[in-house]
């Protein structure tokens, strides 16, 4: 299970323009992540996400959304639930291919959902 989740995150992280991939619990605690090392703006974004995940997921459930996109600082943040207890977050650079990253995030969320369900 863990190996499958890790490999899926690795594949998503390899896409050009993806700065970070994070699997969170629905209470905002990160489970596993891929980042290029310490970058202050990513750390600030992760702290913001930890505080917002539960609220965002509640709104997504009320609206029936499968994914949502935020812009925070200079990053595009894609949030996609993977199971009842986890959510996948992909942080991309502004110039990243939005369609590709969105499709691959949804693909990865389904794969991860199969491992953590």
FENRA-V398989 format. One line per field, one symbol per residue. ss: DSSP state (H for helix, E for strand, - for the rest). phi: phi as a letter, one per 30 degrees, with the letter a starting at -180 (. if undefined). burial: b if it has 24 or more other C-alpha atoms within 12 Angstrom, else e. A space follows every 10 residues. Layout:
ss=???
phi=???
burial=???
This chain:
ss=-HHHHHHHHH HHH----EEE EEEEE----E EEEEE----H HHHHHHHHHH HHHHHHHHHH HHH----EEE EE--EEEEEE E----EEEEE EEE----HHH HHHHHHHHHH HHHHHH-
phi=.dddddddde dddddejdca bbccdddjdd caabbdjdbe ddddddddde dceddddddd ddcidcabbb cbhccccccb dcadbbbccc cbdedddddd dddddddddd ddeddcd
burial=eeeebbebbb bbbebebbbb bbbbbbebbb bbbbbeeeee ebeebbeebb eebbebbeee eeeeebbbbb eeeebbbbbb bbbebbbbbb bbbeeeebee bbebbbbbbb bbbeebe
